[in-house]
Each structure stands twice: as structure tokens, then as C-alpha cells.
């Protein structure tokens, strides 16, 4: 693979929309498609090497990976059955909360850009009425009005201190515990029936393909199987892994782009928010499952929020699938031709795009909507216009002073910066190298501390 643009019909660039479409196509042809084709080629090569005959591509990042893999399997008659599995961290975690004891709190109270009481409770599927009942319960012994929670102030951002207080109150709440046990047990039943229907419990060996990051979804699947008295030998093929659970029962974790032992410099030059938008799916997030009478089977239940990425996603997926078809059918290649140079080239093009995008690239790709929270409760542009007051919190001295002094940190100012380098490319900010350097240094320190478990 030469990572050059494949010849395709020329788009008439005459309007702003057409300009954006052409730039998106350039991004797809130069960056996304070659990288995804290389990754899936690696996945399928390893699957054949290890005698794997069935691969489950996990929603939602796995959708376009699945489409690329299907073209590989058809072109080379690989004898591998690829299946797309609807699910999410949100859906599967909610299915085991009543079974995993204290571990559930690690997920329910995990960090995020916009932590509010409402978002924390949305992570456990609590609607407006349920949240109202829970607030009333945790407020019973609280007499200071400012310390009480209700529907009128549930969107206030929690700092680390107030987050800890809120978490402790929820843990002690009988209403919260009963609600969680009830909804989780129902979710467990429906999730188990869906997975069984899709053949996940048919045998011992299960192979997953997904973007990755922490490996928690694989662990949750193992827990669901275990509580169904099923023993699964799970292998996960992932694009990248910052870390993964240490429990040997969770199975094997294989990563392509980076893994926990990779040089930190590779991780600091990567943005998983951007990559997830590259793998956008036409489906909304799966929040559960229900039996559909018309189809006679269990089907996914999707988040009812509007999918503001729908048109751009369809366009991007079309470009990627077209590139894949042209590459596989209009070039003289053999399946056995895969080699490690594709990984090196993938890192080069991704690092250039993620760390140093052009303004046109940032404008076209930064319009993708993104949410970093498992609840999918909000979304913001991947990149946005910023000024110096938004960027001062990225200066490492300011961050360290905050850590030492415990003064209020303007978290809201950085809440929208899912892609700092894209936002910088959009903005008329002088001395951008300063902010890029501080961001990379902070990420390096954060990952170094996490990697070597320095506390």
C-alpha cells in the first residue's frame, strides 16, 4: 500500500458544502482508509494464523471495520465469518452492575469532561422521575440548601471534592441501590438473550474486533458470560490499548497501533476522540435490547437522541468503502503481502493529521459531533474556535499549581476541546507551539505516571 489517493470521480467544488466534502474525501483517501485497511489486514492475518473462523466487530467503532473486513473476505475467499455485534460500554456495563459489587462504582463515577449529577445518573439509565426520587433520598439529612441536589441544579459541574461527596451519598442511598439492582437485572436478561441469539455463547472461542483503549468491554462480556454459566476463551484484536485489565480470565488482548508497553511518544501523538469519529457508525448508541415481535428476535434499542453526524458519517463511510474496493480489486496484491511497514506508514499519516492538521482539515473534520461519556448524554464539536482564556488551562505550570493548591480549576473552559490541535488550527492564536508543547508534555507525564503506577 502506498498511502496515495485512489483515483475517484471528481466532486464539483463550487459551494462551501462541496469544498468540505472534497476535503473530507481527501482525508478519507490519504489518512483514514489506508490506516483502516492496514489494521484490518493485520487483524485478518492474525485470525488466519491462529485458526479463527468467526470475528465479532463491536459497535459502534467496529462498523466500518466490519465493512472493510467483509470486502477482504470476499476478495480473497478467506473462510472467515464476520459479524457486527450491537452493543456499547453503557449497555453491557448496565447489565452487570447488580453482579460485580464495588467494581461498578469505578465505571459509574469515572472521570469525564462534564461531570454533573445528571450525567452520573444517566450512566445508570435514570430518567427524570428516577433522578427526582434519588435526589430526595440523598437530601434527607442535608439541611444546607446549597448542599442539596435536585432537578434544578443537576447540571452543575462537579469538582473533585463535590464529586466525592455526591458519590458517597449515592452509595448510601437505598433508593439508588434498589433502582440500580432492578434495572441492571432486567438489562442482564435482555443482553444475555441477545448475545446468545447472536451465537456468542455457542462455543468456547470468541474473537472481538474494536478500537480498544482500556479493554473494559472485553472484561464485561466475560462477566456476562460467566453469570450465564458460560466459560469463554476471549481474544480481542484492538486498534490500540492504553491499558487492559490484569485478570487472566478476561482473555487475550492484542493491539496493533500501540499497547501498554509501547513508547509513550506514540500515545501522546494519538487522539482517540479523533479516531472514534473516523470510525463513525450510521447507528445511534445501543442502550439495551428488546424482543421485536415482527422480526421474531431480540434487537438493539438505540439512544433516541438525534444523530447530528448522520450525513457526514454516510459520506465518510462511502469514501472508505470505495477506497477499499479500489485497493483490493484494481491493484495487483496478494493477501500474504501484509508487512510491518504499513504500521509505520499509518503512524506517520495519523500523527501528521492528529497533531498538525491544516485549517481546511480541521474545518471539515472538526464538525463531527463527539461525546466522551459512556452515557452519550451530550455532544460538542470535535474542534472549535478558542482564544487564550480557554487555552491557559493547558499551560503545564497552571495545571501543576492547581494540583498543588486545589483551587477551583476552570474545567468548563476546556470541556469542548476534544481535539486541541484541530481547535488551534481553526483559531487565530499566536505562538501555537507553546500550547502544543504544553499539551504534549502534560500527556507524556500523565501517561508515564499511569504506565509505571506512580502515585
C-alpha positions as CSV (number, residue, x, y, z in Angstrom):
1,X,0.0,0.0,0.0
2,X,1.4,3.4,-1.0
3,X,-0.9,5.6,1.0
4,X,-1.6,7.7,-2.1
5,X,-5.0,8.8,-3.2
6,X,-7.0,6.4,-5.3
7,X,-8.5,7.9,-8.5
8,X,-12.2,8.6,-8.0
9,X,-14.9,10.7,-9.6
10,X,-14.1,14.4,-9.1
11,X,-16.5,16.4,-7.0
12,X,-17.5,19.8,-8.5
13,X,-16.0,22.1,-5.9
14,X,-18.2,25.2,-6.2
15,X,-20.0,25.6,-2.9
16,X,-18.9,25.6,0.7
17,X,-20.6,22.2,1.2
18,X,-18.7,20.7,-1.8
19,X,-15.4,22.1,-0.6
20,X,-16.0,20.4,2.8
21,X,-16.9,17.1,1.0
22,X,-13.8,17.3,-1.1
23,X,-11.6,17.9,1.9
24,X,-13.4,15.0,3.7
25,X,-12.7,12.8,0.8
26,X,-9.0,13.8,0.8
27,X,-8.9,12.9,4.5
28,X,-10.6,9.6,3.8
29,X,-8.3,8.7,0.9
30,X,-5.0,10.0,2.3
31,X,-5.4,9.1,6.0
32,X,-8.4,7.1,7.3
33,X,-8.8,4.5,4.6
34,X,-5.2,3.4,4.3
35,X,-4.9,3.2,8.1
36,X,-8.1,1.1,8.5
37,X,-7.3,-1.2,5.6
38,X,-3.9,-1.8,7.1
39,X,-5.4,-2.5,10.5
40,X,-8.0,-4.9,9.2
41,X,-5.4,-6.6,7.1
42,X,-3.4,-7.2,10.3
43,X,-6.5,-8.5,12.1
44,X,-7.4,-11.0,9.4
45,X,-3.8,-12.1,9.0
46,X,-3.6,-12.9,12.7
47,X,-7.0,-14.5,12.7
48,X,-6.0,-17.0,10.0
49,X,-2.6,-17.6,11.7
50,X,-4.5,-18.6,14.9
51,X,-7.2,-20.6,13.2
52,X,-10.0,-18.1,14.0
53,X,-13.1,-18.6,11.8
54,X,-15.5,-16.1,13.3
55,X,-14.9,-12.4,14.2
56,X,-17.3,-10.1,16.1
57,X,-16.9,-6.4,15.3
58,X,-18.2,-4.4,18.1
59,X,-20.4,-1.4,17.7
60,X,-20.0,1.4,17.0
61,X,-16.4,1.9,16.0
62,X,-16.4,-1.7,14.6
63,X,-19.0,-0.9,11.9
64,X,-16.7,0.5,9.2
65,X,-14.0,-2.1,10.2
66,X,-16.6,-4.8,9.6
67,X,-17.4,-3.4,6.2
68,X,-13.7,-3.3,5.3
69,X,-13.2,-6.8,6.6
70,X,-16.1,-8.2,4.6
71,X,-14.5,-6.9,1.4
72,X,-11.2,-8.6,2.3
73,X,-13.0,-11.9,3.0
74,X,-14.9,-11.7,-0.3
75,X,-11.9,-10.7,-2.4
76,X,-9.6,-13.4,-1.0
77,X,-12.2,-16.1,0.0
78,X,-10.7,-16.2,3.5
79,X,-13.3,-18.5,5.0
80,X,-13.8,-16.2,8.0
81,X,-17.3,-15.3,9.1
82,X,-17.6,-11.6,10.2
83,X,-20.5,-10.4,12.3
84,X,-21.4,-7.0,13.6
85,X,-22.4,-7.0,17.2
86,X,-24.6,-4.2,18.5
87,X,-23.6,-3.1,22.0
88,X,-21.8,-0.4,24.0
89,X,-19.9,0.1,27.2
90,X,-23.2,1.7,28.5
91,X,-25.4,-1.3,27.6
92,X,-23.1,-4.0,28.8
93,X,-22.0,-2.3,32.0
94,X,-25.6,-1.7,33.0
95,X,-26.2,-5.4,32.6
96,X,-23.7,-6.4,35.3
97,X,-23.9,-3.6,37.8
98,X,-26.0,-5.8,40.1
99,X,-23.5,-8.6,40.0
100,X,-20.0,-7.0,40.3
101,X,-20.1,-5.4,43.7
102,X,-17.8,-2.4,44.3
103,X,-16.3,-2.7,40.8
104,X,-19.4,-1.0,39.4
105,X,-18.5,2.3,41.1
106,X,-15.3,2.6,39.1
107,X,-17.5,2.9,36.0
108,X,-20.4,4.9,37.4
109,X,-18.1,7.5,39.0
110,X,-15.4,7.5,36.3
111,X,-13.9,10.9,35.2
112,X,-15.1,12.9,32.2
113,X,-15.1,16.4,30.8
114,X,-18.6,17.4,32.0
115,X,-19.4,15.6,35.2
116,X,-22.7,16.6,36.7
117,X,-25.2,14.8,38.9
118,X,-27.5,14.3,35.9
119,X,-24.7,12.7,33.7
120,X,-23.7,10.4,36.6
121,X,-27.3,9.2,36.9
122,X,-27.8,8.9,33.2
123,X,-24.9,6.4,33.2
124,X,-27.3,4.1,35.0
125,X,-30.3,4.9,32.8
126,X,-32.0,7.0,35.4
127,X,-34.8,9.1,33.8
128,X,-36.2,12.4,35.2
129,X,-38.6,10.7,37.6
130,X,-36.0,8.3,38.9
131,X,-33.5,11.1,39.4
132,X,-36.0,13.2,41.3
133,X,-36.6,10.2,43.7
134,X,-32.9,9.6,44.2
135,X,-32.2,13.3,44.9
136,X,-35.0,13.4,47.5
137,X,-33.5,10.3,49.2
138,X,-29.9,11.6,49.4
139,X,-31.1,15.0,50.6
140,X,-32.9,13.7,53.7
141,X,-30.3,14.6,56.2
142,X,-28.9,17.7,54.4
143,X,-30.1,21.0,55.9
144,X,-27.9,23.4,54.0
145,X,-29.8,24.3,50.8
146,X,-26.6,24.8,48.7
147,X,-25.6,21.2,49.5
148,X,-28.8,19.7,48.3
149,X,-29.4,18.2,44.8
150,X,-32.5,18.4,42.7
151,X,-33.6,18.7,39.1
152,X,-32.9,22.5,39.1
153,X,-29.2,22.2,39.8
154,X,-28.4,18.8,38.5
155,X,-26.4,20.2,35.5
156,X,-23.9,22.0,37.7
157,X,-20.3,20.7,37.0
158,X,-18.9,18.7,39.9
159,X,-15.3,19.4,41.0
160,X,-13.3,16.6,42.6
161,X,-14.5,17.4,46.1
162,X,-18.2,17.7,45.3
163,X,-17.9,14.6,43.1
164,X,-16.6,12.6,46.0
165,X,-19.4,13.8,48.3
166,X,-22.1,13.0,45.7
167,X,-20.7,9.5,45.1
168,X,-20.7,8.7,48.8
169,X,-24.3,9.9,49.1
170,X,-25.4,7.7,46.2
171,X,-23.6,4.6,47.7
172,X,-25.6,5.0,50.9
173,X,-28.9,5.6,49.1
174,X,-31.4,2.8,49.4
175,X,-33.5,4.2,46.5
176,X,-30.4,4.3,44.3
177,X,-29.4,0.8,45.2
178,X,-32.8,-0.7,44.6
179,X,-33.2,1.2,41.3
180,X,-29.8,0.0,40.1
181,X,-30.4,-3.6,41.0
182,X,-33.8,-3.6,39.3
183,X,-32.7,-2.0,36.0
184,X,-29.5,-3.9,35.9
185,X,-31.1,-7.3,36.4
186,X,-33.6,-6.6,33.6
187,X,-30.7,-5.4,31.3
188,X,-28.7,-8.5,32.1
189,X,-31.6,-10.8,31.0
190,X,-32.2,-9.0,27.7
191,X,-28.4,-8.6,27.0
192,X,-27.8,-12.3,27.6
193,X,-30.6,-13.4,25.3
194,X,-29.3,-11.1,22.6
195,X,-25.8,-12.4,22.9
196,X,-27.0,-16.0,22.9
197,X,-29.1,-15.3,19.8
198,X,-26.0,-13.9,18.0
199,X,-24.0,-17.0,18.7
200,X,-21.6,-15.5,21.3
201,X,-22.3,-18.4,23.7
202,X,-22.3,-21.1,21.1
203,X,-18.7,-22.3,21.8
204,X,-15.7,-21.5,23.9
205,X,-13.7,-19.2,21.5
206,X,-14.9,-15.7,20.9
207,X,-12.8,-13.1,18.9
208,X,-13.6,-9.4,19.2
209,X,-12.5,-6.6,17.0
210,X,-12.8,-3.0,18.1
211,X,-10.9,0.3,18.6
212,X,-9.9,-0.6,22.2
213,X,-8.3,1.9,24.7
214,X,-8.8,0.1,28.1
215,X,-10.2,-3.4,27.3
216,X,-13.1,-3.0,29.7
217,X,-15.7,-4.1,27.2
218,X,-14.0,-7.5,26.8
219,X,-14.0,-7.9,30.6
220,X,-17.7,-7.0,30.8
221,X,-18.5,-9.6,28.1
222,X,-16.6,-12.2,30.1
223,X,-18.6,-11.3,33.2
224,X,-21.9,-11.5,31.4
225,X,-20.9,-15.0,30.1
226,X,-19.7,-16.1,33.5
227,X,-23.0,-15.3,35.1
228,X,-24.8,-17.2,32.4
229,X,-22.6,-20.2,33.4
230,X,-20.7,-19.9,30.1
231,X,-16.9,-20.1,30.0
232,X,-15.5,-18.1,27.1
233,X,-12.0,-18.0,25.8
234,X,-12.0,-14.4,24.5
235,X,-9.4,-12.8,22.3
236,X,-9.6,-9.2,21.4
237,X,-7.9,-7.6,18.3
238,X,-7.8,-3.9,19.0
239,X,-6.5,-0.8,17.2
240,X,-4.8,0.5,20.3
241,X,-4.7,-0.2,24.1
242,X,-3.5,2.3,26.7
243,X,-4.1,-0.4,29.3
244,X,-6.2,-3.5,29.9
245,X,-7.5,-5.5,32.9
246,X,-5.0,-7.8,34.6
247,X,-7.5,-10.6,35.3
248,X,-6.4,-13.6,33.2
249,X,-10.0,-14.8,33.0
250,X,-10.7,-11.9,30.7
251,X,-8.7,-13.5,27.9
252,X,-6.0,-12.2,25.5
253,X,-5.6,-8.7,24.3
254,X,-3.8,-8.0,21.0
255,X,-3.2,-4.4,19.8
256,X,-1.9,-3.1,16.5
257,X,-1.1,0.7,16.7
258,X,0.0,0.8,20.3
259,X,-0.2,-1.3,23.5
260,X,0.6,-0.6,27.2
261,X,4.3,-1.4,26.5
262,X,4.6,0.9,23.5
263,X,6.7,4.0,23.7
264,X,4.8,6.8,25.4
265,X,5.7,9.1,22.4
266,X,3.3,7.1,20.2
267,X,0.4,7.6,22.6
268,X,1.0,11.3,23.0
269,X,0.8,11.8,19.3
270,X,-2.5,10.0,19.1
271,X,-6.1,11.3,19.8
272,X,-8.7,8.5,20.4
273,X,-11.5,11.1,20.1
274,X,-10.5,11.8,16.5
275,X,-10.1,8.2,15.7
276,X,-13.6,7.3,17.0
277,X,-15.0,10.0,14.7
278,X,-13.1,8.4,11.8
279,X,-14.9,5.2,12.6
280,X,-18.4,6.8,12.9
281,X,-21.3,4.4,12.5
282,X,-24.7,5.1,10.9
283,X,-26.4,3.6,14.1
284,X,-27.0,5.5,17.3
285,X,-25.6,4.1,20.5
286,X,-27.1,0.9,21.8
287,X,-28.6,1.3,25.2
288,X,-30.3,-2.1,25.6
289,X,-32.2,-4.8,23.8
290,X,-35.8,-5.8,23.3
291,X,-37.7,-8.6,21.7
292,X,-39.2,-7.5,18.4
293,X,-42.4,-9.4,17.5
294,X,-42.3,-8.5,13.8
295,X,-38.7,-9.9,13.5
296,X,-39.1,-12.7,16.0
297,X,-35.8,-11.9,17.7
298,X,-34.0,-9.6,20.0
299,X,-33.0,-6.3,18.5
300,X,-30.9,-3.3,19.8
301,X,-32.5,-0.3,21.4
302,X,-30.8,2.9,20.4
303,X,-30.3,6.2,22.1
304,X,-33.2,8.3,20.9
305,X,-31.1,11.5,20.7
306,X,-30.6,13.0,17.2
307,X,-27.6,11.8,15.3
308,X,-26.0,15.0,14.1
309,X,-23.2,13.1,12.3
310,X,-25.6,11.2,10.1
311,X,-24.9,12.8,6.7
312,X,-21.2,13.2,7.3
313,X,-21.0,9.6,8.5
314,X,-22.7,8.2,5.4
315,X,-20.4,10.3,3.2
316,X,-17.2,9.2,5.1
317,X,-18.2,5.5,5.1
318,X,-18.9,5.7,1.3
319,X,-15.4,7.1,0.7
320,X,-13.8,4.4,2.9
321,X,-15.7,1.6,1.3
322,X,-14.9,2.9,-2.2
323,X,-11.2,3.2,-1.4
324,X,-11.2,-0.3,0.0
325,X,-12.9,-1.7,-3.1
326,X,-10.5,0.1,-5.5
327,X,-7.5,-1.1,-3.5
328,X,-8.5,-4.7,-3.3
329,X,-9.8,-5.0,-6.9
330,X,-7.7,-2.6,-9.0
331,X,-4.2,-3.4,-7.7
332,X,-2.1,-6.5,-8.0
333,X,-1.9,-7.6,-4.4
334,X,-1.9,-10.9,-2.5
335,X,-3.4,-11.4,0.9
336,X,0.1,-12.6,2.1
337,X,1.7,-9.3,1.1
338,X,0.9,-7.6,4.5
339,X,4.0,-6.4,6.4
340,X,5.0,-4.2,9.2
341,X,5.8,-1.2,7.0
342,X,2.0,-0.5,6.8
343,X,2.0,0.2,10.6
344,X,4.9,2.6,10.3
345,X,3.2,4.5,7.5
346,X,-0.1,4.5,9.4
347,X,1.6,6.1,12.4
348,X,3.2,8.8,10.1
349,X,0.0,9.8,8.4
350,X,-2.2,9.7,11.6
351,X,0.3,11.7,13.6
352,X,0.5,14.4,11.0
353,X,-3.2,14.7,10.8
354,X,-4.0,14.5,14.5
355,X,-1.2,16.8,15.7
356,X,-0.7,19.2,12.8
357,X,-3.9,19.4,10.7
358,X,-4.4,22.1,8.2
359,X,-7.2,24.6,8.7
360,X,-9.2,23.1,5.9
361,X,-8.9,19.6,7.5
362,X,-9.9,21.0,11.0
363,X,-12.9,22.8,9.5
364,X,-14.1,19.7,7.6
365,X,-13.4,17.0,10.3
366,X,-13.8,19.2,13.4
367,X,-17.6,19.5,12.7
368,X,-18.1,15.9,13.7
369,X,-20.1,15.8,17.0
370,X,-18.5,13.9,19.8
371,X,-19.2,12.8,23.4
372,X,-16.6,11.3,25.7
373,X,-19.0,9.9,28.2
374,X,-20.4,6.4,28.1
375,X,-23.9,7.7,28.6
376,X,-23.8,9.7,25.4
377,X,-25.6,12.5,27.2
378,X,-24.2,15.5,25.4
379,X,-22.1,16.2,22.4
380,X,-19.9,19.0,21.1
381,X,-17.9,19.7,18.0
382,X,-14.7,17.7,17.8
383,X,-12.9,21.0,17.2
384,X,-14.0,24.6,17.9
385,X,-12.7,28.2,17.9
386,X,-10.8,29.0,21.0
387,X,-9.0,32.0,22.5
388,X,-6.2,32.4,25.1
389,X,-8.5,32.3,28.1
390,X,-9.6,28.8,27.0
391,X,-6.0,27.7,26.4
392,X,-4.4,29.0,29.7
393,X,-5.5,25.8,31.5
394,X,-3.4,23.8,29.1
395,X,-0.2,25.5,30.3
396,X,1.5,22.9,32.5
397,X,2.5,25.4,35.2
398,X,-1.2,26.3,35.7
399,X,-2.1,22.7,35.8
400,X,0.5,21.9,38.4
401,X,-0.4,24.9,40.5
402,X,-4.0,23.7,40.5
403,X,-2.9,20.2,41.6
404,X,-0.9,21.7,44.5
405,X,-3.3,24.5,45.6
406,X,-6.5,22.6,45.0
407,X,-8.1,25.8,43.8
408,X,-11.0,25.8,41.5
409,X,-10.0,24.7,38.1
410,X,-11.9,26.2,35.2
411,X,-12.9,22.8,33.8
412,X,-15.7,24.3,31.7
413,X,-13.1,26.2,29.7
414,X,-11.5,23.0,28.4
415,X,-14.7,21.0,28.2
416,X,-15.1,21.4,24.4
417,X,-11.5,20.8,23.4
418,X,-11.8,17.1,22.4
419,X,-9.2,17.9,19.6
420,X,-6.9,20.6,20.8
421,X,-4.7,20.6,17.7
422,X,-7.8,20.9,15.5
423,X,-9.1,23.8,17.5
424,X,-5.8,25.5,17.3
425,X,-5.8,25.1,13.5
426,X,-9.2,26.8,13.4
427,X,-8.2,29.7,15.7
428,X,-6.1,32.9,15.1
429,X,-3.8,32.2,18.1
430,X,-0.2,33.3,18.1
431,X,2.6,31.1,19.4
432,X,0.6,27.9,19.0
433,X,3.8,25.8,19.5
434,X,3.6,26.9,23.2
435,X,0.2,25.2,23.7
436,X,1.1,22.2,21.6
437,X,4.3,21.7,23.6
438,X,2.5,22.1,27.0
439,X,-0.3,19.7,25.9
440,X,2.2,17.0,24.8
441,X,4.3,17.4,27.9
442,X,1.2,17.0,30.2
443,X,0.1,14.0,28.3
444,X,3.5,12.4,28.5
445,X,3.6,13.0,32.3
446,X,0.1,11.6,32.7
447,X,0.8,8.5,30.7
448,X,4.2,8.0,32.3
449,X,2.6,8.1,35.8
450,X,-0.2,5.8,34.8
451,X,2.1,3.4,33.0
452,X,4.5,2.9,35.9
453,X,1.8,3.4,38.5
454,X,3.5,6.3,40.2
455,X,1.3,7.8,42.9
